Amino acid sequence: MPKLSPREAVKVYQVSRATLMKALSDGVVSAEKTDAGHWRIDTAELARVYSPRLTVEAVSRSNRVQM
């Protein structure tokens, strides 16, 4: 599975950066740190805890279906 930085993760999943960083420090979300000290989070781990963000395209489709 690919690994994301916290910045990439908040763009893909419904979570704020502050909430994600707290979850990382509290051990709610497991991740690894690179030699440079940067977090790398597996996408499967993110999907376990957070829902993916809806894309603009997905929202448009859901609005058409409801009409």
C-alpha positions as CSV (number, residue, x, y, z in Angstrom):
1,M,0.0,0.0,0.0
2,P,1.2,3.5,-0.7
3,K,2.1,5.8,2.2
4,L,1.1,9.4,2.6
5,S,2.4,12.4,4.4
6,P,0.0,14.1,6.9
7,R,-0.4,16.9,4.3
8,E,-1.5,14.4,1.6
9,A,-3.7,12.5,4.0
10,V,-5.8,15.4,5.0
11,K,-6.5,16.1,1.3
12,V,-7.8,12.5,0.8
13,Y,-9.5,11.7,4.1
14,Q,-12.1,13.6,6.2
15,V,-9.7,14.8,9.0
16,S,-8.0,18.0,9.9
17,R,-4.3,18.2,10.2
18,A,-4.5,19.0,13.9
19,T,-6.7,15.9,14.5
20,L,-4.5,13.7,12.5
21,M,-1.3,14.8,14.2
22,K,-3.0,14.2,17.7
23,A,-4.0,10.8,16.5
24,L,-0.5,10.0,15.5
25,S,1.0,11.2,18.8
26,D,-1.6,9.4,20.8
27,G,-1.1,6.1,18.9
28,V,-4.7,6.0,17.5
29,V,-3.2,6.0,14.0
30,S,0.0,4.0,13.5
31,A,2.7,5.4,11.2
32,E,6.4,5.5,10.7
33,K,8.8,8.3,10.8
34,T,11.5,8.7,8.1
35,D,15.1,9.3,9.0
36,A,14.4,13.0,8.4
37,G,11.6,12.8,11.0
38,H,8.7,13.0,8.6
39,W,5.5,10.9,9.2
40,R,4.6,8.4,6.5
41,I,1.1,6.8,7.0
42,D,-0.2,3.7,5.2
43,T,-3.4,4.4,3.3
44,A,-4.9,1.2,4.8
45,E,-4.4,2.6,8.3
46,L,-6.0,5.9,7.3
47,A,-9.0,4.1,5.8
48,R,-9.4,2.1,9.0
49,V,-9.9,5.3,11.0
50,Y,-11.2,7.9,8.6
51,S,-13.7,8.2,5.7
52,P,-12.4,9.4,2.3
53,R,-13.4,12.9,1.3
54,L,-16.0,13.2,-1.4
55,T,-14.7,14.6,-4.7
56,V,-16.5,17.4,-6.5
57,E,-17.4,14.9,-9.2
58,A,-18.9,12.5,-6.7
59,V,-21.0,15.3,-5.1
60,S,-22.3,16.3,-8.5
61,R,-23.4,12.8,-9.2
62,S,-25.1,12.3,-5.9
63,N,-27.0,15.6,-6.4
64,R,-28.3,14.4,-9.8
65,V,-29.4,11.1,-8.4
66,Q,-31.5,12.8,-5.6
67,M,-33.4,15.1,-8.0
